[in-house]
Amino acid sequence: MSKADKTLLWMILSLTGMALCLGMATVWLNIDRMDLAYDLRKMEKALDAKESLAVKLEVERNNLVSPYRLKELANRHGLAVAEPGQIRRIDAE
């Protein structure tokens, strides 16, 4: 083998090695990208569930503190509106 043939052989082997390394890096990056996509999808579902729960809890809170419901509870427990002489105010000093 001549010196030119040996140089060409080493160049081909090194380029093949680089191509193999680039191919493996591409596969690894694609796997990593898919893992991140799955994690992102899972986090989006968790966020949607929490937002849905927050809306449901807000509706429930509004239902519990509605004037009609509070009036019904007061009547059930024998409570009535305070008269002016029954109200005491404490000054915050």
N, C-alpha and C positions, 0 to 999 in steps of 0.2 A: 504494500500500500504506500502510496506517495503521501507526502506531507499535506497536500491539498485534500486528498481523500479523507485523511484523519481529521483534518479541521472541519470538513463538511459533515463527517459523521458526528463529531462532538456538537456541532451546531444543531444538527437534526435532533440528537438526543436531548440537548438542553431545551430546545423549543418544544419537544414532545413533553418533557417534564413540566415546563411552564404551562402548557396547555392543560395537562392533567391537573395541576394545582389550581388553575383558574376554573376549571370545570367543577372540582370539588368545592371550591369557595362559593361558586354560584349555587350549587345544591345546598350547601350549609346556610347561605343567606336566604334562600327560598323557604327552607324549613323554619328558620328563625322568624321570617316574615309571617308565615302561617300561624306560628305559636302566638305572636303578638296580635294577629287578627282575631284568634279565638279568645284571647284574654280581653281584648277590647270589646268583643261581642258580649262576653260574660259580664263585664262591668256595665255596659249599656243596659242589659237586662236588669241588673241589680238596681241601677239608677231609676229605670222606669218603674220597677216594683216599689221603690221607696217613694217616688213621686206620687204614684197611685195611692199608696197608703196614706201619705200626707193629705191628699185631697179627701179621701174617705174620712180621716180623722177630723178634718176641718168641718166637713158636713155634719158629722156626729156632734162635734162641739157646738156648732151653730144650732143644732136641734135641741141639745140639752140646755142651752142658755136662752132659748127663745122665750119671749114674754108670756106666750100662751102656756108653755110647759111649766114655767116658774109659777104662774098663777095657779095652775092645776095642783102642783106640789104644795103650794102654800095653803090652798083650800083643804087638801087632804090631811095636812098636819095641823090645821086649826090656826093658821097664821093670818093676819090681816095687815092692812096698810097702817103704818104708824101715824098717830095723830100728832099735831104740832107740839103739844106739851110733852110728848114721850121722847122726842128726839133730843139728844144731848150732843153738843159739839165740843171737841177738845181742841184748843188752840195749840198749834205746833210752835213752840218757842225754841 
